[in-house]
């Protein structure tokens, strides 16, 4: 066992420890509150809904803890044996072809997902089914997995091949290859954001234009008065897989689309749907999307700069259990980063979530202004919490570390005060 392997395993253990402690605290908190419904939640849901919400949260938390433990157990053989054995057996070094390296790398990543399929199946057909959310069938679930992995294979190989090719070509020309390589990669990602709703999303879901009527007129009127130009408002058939509801917009510029789940349409009144859409528009109008893209670009650029340094360190390859023939090979370094770096970047999660929650408050305030009242958005949030069985009183430590959205009562308080 090398020193790098030891560092990765220690980081993985610390990552696991914090996650388990946070989820355990939330589990104890949920069980404590389940027995007697807090007074502040009575206006949100009745006692029967409270018990069901608590039970759903407990079941999800227990499964999540098991998934964390399962993943931690798997990382030992991956770090010590599977990763070095795979790439020492099937070469993906700088002497091998671009597409050969890309194919081996992506197939390796896909293969590592196989042990988690049972947990994914259990969550869909046992846990979600028990609480009435599962609308999928085994046939549809299998078909989805085949489509997902086929797309991952095709797009993954193309993206990996591009990165490997850019590295090999540009590193000969400039020591700043990492800047040009990531810039090209980033703009390709932006292109995929535009193509995703048009060509990829329809492979899984049917999108149909919102029928003419009061709701469509109301939503387009909202878009007009808030300066949010959209080509279409579409309904996605999310109900064929899940009873959960949501709304979002995809793309940017003239490719922008508003997408509403059919479950959302069925669960809410028109004014509430309008308020939900106003919140989503708020993210756009407050500049959250470009801010996230800029941050993503800067962090990605920093990441590629770090990669450029790592590629020059022969001891890193030996530390990962690879032969010296891999010195200067980018594909294996990318794989190692994808697999192991989350254990190190996890500690920045609270910072990211602080800004994310700030953005949610800003989008809420925008929606309140656009609707000329707070009641419609509060009512919509109440229904989202009730229908999705979202626990309104999670443990504050879990919220601080893991929640990208404020809790219901925090949002309600902010809407009523501002």
N, C-alpha and C positions, 0 to 999 in steps of 0.2 A: 504494500500500500504506500503510495507516494504522498508527499506533503500536500500537493494540490488536491488529491482525492480526499485526504483527511479534512482539509479546509471546507470542501464542498459538503461533506457529510455533516460536519459540525454546523455549518450554515443551515443545512436542511433540518437538522434537529432543533435548532433555535427557532426557525420558522415554524416548525410543527408545534413546538412548546407554546409559543405565543398564541397561535391559532386555537389550540386546544383549550388553553386557559380562558380566552375570550369567549369561546363558544360554550364552555362549561358554565361560566358566569351567567351567560344569557339563558342557558338551559335551566339553571337553578332559579333565576329570576322569573322565567315564564311559569315554571311549576308552582312557585310561591304565589304568583298572582292568579293562577288558574282557579284556585279554590274559592276565592271571593273577588268578584269583579270590582275593580276600582271605580269609584263614583264618576270620575271624569270621562270614563269610556262608555257610560250608559247612553249618552246621546249619540254615540257612534255606532254601537251595535247592541243587540239584546243579549241576554244571558246565554242562550243557546248558541248564538253566533260567536260569543266570547269564548266559550268552551271549545268549539270547533276550531276557532282560530288558534287558540293555545295549543291544542292537540296537534294541529298541522305544523306549527312552529317547532314543537318538541320533536316530532317525527323528522322534520327536515334537518334540525340541528344534530340529532343523533346520527342520521345518515351522513351528514357533512363531516362529522368527527371521524366516522368510520372511513370515509373517503380519504381524509387527511392521513390517517394511520396507514391505510392501504398504500397510498402514494409514497409515504416515507419508507415503508418496507421494500417497495419496488426499487427505490433509488439506489439501494446498496448494490444489488447485482448489476444495475445499469452502469453505475460509476465504476465499479471494480472489474466487471467482466464483460457485459454485453456491449457497451460502447467501444472499448478497446478491441475486443474480439472481432466485432463486425467490421471495423475499418482496417484492421490488420489482415483480415481474411479477404474482404472485397475492397480493393484499393480505390481510393478517391483522392489521390494526391495530385499535386500540380503537374505531374507527368501524364496524367490520364485525361481523357477527353472531357470537354465541358459538360456535355449532356450525360455522359457516363457518371461523372461525379454528382451531378444534380439528381439523377435518377436514384442512385444508391442512397443519397442523403434523405430524399423525401420518402422513399420506401421504408427506410429505417424509422423515421418519425411516425409514419402511419402504423407500422407494426407495433410500436410501443403503445398505441392506443387500444390494442386488442384486449388486454386484461381489464380495462375499464368499461368494456361494453356491457358486462353483466350488471354493474352498478347503474349504468345508464338505463338499461332495460328495467331494472328493479324500481328505479325512481319513477319511470314513466308508467309502468303497468301495475305496480303495487302501491307505492306511496301516493302518486297523483291520482290514481284510480280510486283509492280508498276515500279520498276527499272530494271526489266528483269532478276533478279537473281533466282527467285523461279522456280525450275523444279519438285518439289514434287507434290503429289496429296494428297487429304484429306485422302484417304484410306492408303497411305503409311505413312502419318504423324501419324495417329491413331495407325497403326501397330508398328511404331517406339516407340511410347509412351508406348504401352503395353509391348514391349520387354524390353525397358529401365527400367520400374518399376518392371518387373518380375526379371530382373537381380539384381536391387538394393535390392529387397526383399530377394532373395536367397543369394547373396554375402554379403549383409548388415547383415543379421541374422547370417551368419557363422562368420563374422568378429567380430560382437558385442559379440556373444557367446564365441568366443575365448578370447577376452579381459576380459569379465566377469569371465570366468573360470580361466584364468591366475591370475587375481587379487585375487580371492577367494582361490586358491591353494597356490600361492606364498606369499601372505601377512601373512600367518601363519608361513612360513618358514624363512622369512627375511624381514627386514625393507627396503631392497633395491629391493623389488618386482617390483617397477616401472621400474628399469633398465632392468631386465630380461624380464618383460612383453613387454616393448616397443621393445626390441631387437628382440624377437620372432615375434612380429607384423610387424616390419620393413622388416624382411627377407621374411615374407609371402607376403608383398606388392611387393617386388622385384620379387617373383615367379609369381605374377599376371601380372607384366610387361612383362614377357616372354610369359605367356599364352594368354594375350590379343590379339595380332595380329594373333595368331594361332586358337583360339577357339571363341573369343568374337567378334572381328571386322568382321569376315565373317557372323555373324548373321545379320549385317546391310548393309554390302557392299560386292560386288564381287571383289575379287582380282585375277588378272590374270598375269602370267609372261609376261614381256616385250618381244615382238616379236623380233626374230633375225633380225639384220639389222645394219645400220650405227649407229643409236642412242644407241643401246645396246652395240655395240663394243666400242663406244666412252665413255659411262658411266663406263663400266668395266675397260677400260684403265685408266680412271681418278681414279677409286678406287685403282687400282694396283699401280699407280705411287705416290699416296698419302698414301699408306699403310693402306687403309681402306678395310679390307677383309669383303665381304658381300656374303651371300649364294645366294641371288636372288635380282632382281629388279622387282618390281611388280607395276601394274597399278590398281588404285582403281577407281571405277565408281562413283566418287563424283558428276558427272553431272546429276545423276538421282534425286538429291535433290537440288543442287545449282549450279549457274554459277560461283561461287568463285573458285579460284585455289590455290594449295599449294603443298608442298612436305615435306616429313619427313622420318626419319628412326626410327624403333622400336626395342625393345629388346637390348641385348648386348651380347658380346662374340660370340659364334658360332650360336646364335639365332638371330643375327642382320639381319634386312631386310631394304631395301631401297624401299620407297613407293612414287609413283608419282600420282598426280591427273590426270585423263584423260583430264580435262579442261586445265591443264598446258601443256600437250602434244600438244593440239590443238591450243593453243595461242602463243607458242614460237618456235623459231628456235632451232635447235639442240645445237648450241653453247651456247645459253641462258639457255637451260635446264641443260647443263653441268655446267654452272656457278652457277645456283641455287643449284645443288647437291654439288658442291665444297664448297659452303657456309655451307650447312648442315654437310658435312664431317668436315669442320673447327671447328664446335662445339665439335665434337668428339676428333679431334686431339689436340685441345687446352685444353682439359681436363675439359670442361664445365659440361659434364654430371656427372662425379664423384664428381666434386666440389658441384654441386647442391644436389647430393645424400648425401654427407657428411653434408652439411648444413641442409638438411632435417632431417637427423638422429639426429644432435645435437639439433635442435630446437624442434624436437619431444620428445627427451629425456628430455629437459627442461620442456616441456609441461607436460609430465607424472610425473615429479618430483613435479610440481605445483599441479597436480591432487592429488598426494599422501598426500600433505599438506591439501588441501581442504577437502578431505575425512574425515579428523580427526576433522573438525570444524562443530559441530552440528548446529551452528547458520546459516550456509550457507543454509542448507536444509529448515530451518524455513524462511529464507530470500527469498527463491524461492517459498514459499507458500506451501511447502510439509509437510506432517506429520512427526513426530519424528521416525516413523517406518522405514524411509528411511535413517537414520543415518548410515554411512558407506557403502551406496549403490553406486556403480560406474556407473551404467547404466544411472541414471537420471542426474548425473554430466556430463557425456559425451554428453548427449542430450543438456544440457544447454550450454556447451562450443561450440558445433556445431552451435547452434542457435544464441548465443549472443556474443561470443568472437570476431567475425569479426569486431564488432563496436569498439573494443579496439586495435586490431592488425592493423587496417586500417592505423594508423598513421606511421607504419613502411613501408608502400608501396613505398614511394619515395626512401628509402634506397635500397630496393630490386630491384627496377627498374633501379637505377643507375648502379648496377652491371650487370643487364640484358642487358642494352644498351652497356655497356663496352664489354660484350661477343659478341654482334652483330658486333661491330666494329672489334673485333679480328677475327671473322669468315669471315668477309668481306675481311680483309687483307690476310687471308689464301687463300680465293678463288681467289683473284687477283694474288697471287703468283703461285697458282696451274694452273691458266689459262694463265699466262704470260702476262696478260693485265687486265685493269679495265673496258674496254668498254663493254665486254660481260655481266658482272654482272650489270653494270649501265643500260644497255639496258633491261635486264631481270627485274630489279626493276621498270623501267619505264612502262613496260607492266603490271606488277603486280598492280601498282598504277592505271593505266588507266582502266584495265579490272575489277578490284575490286572496282573502284570508291573511292579510298582512298584519302582523302584530304591531299595535301602535305604541307599545311601551317596551322596546328592547333595552337591554342593559346599556348604560351610557358609554362604557368603555368600548363595547362592540360598535356602537354608533360612531364614536370618535375614530376608530381604527378602520372600519370596513364600510361604513355607509357613505355612498356617493350622494344620497338624497337625505334631506332632513326628515325627521319623524313627522307624522301627521300633526301632532299637537304643536310642535315647533312651527310648522308651516301655518297652521291655523292662527296661532298667536301673532306671527309676523304679519299675516294678511289683515288681521283685525286692528293691529296697532298702526300700520303705515297707510 
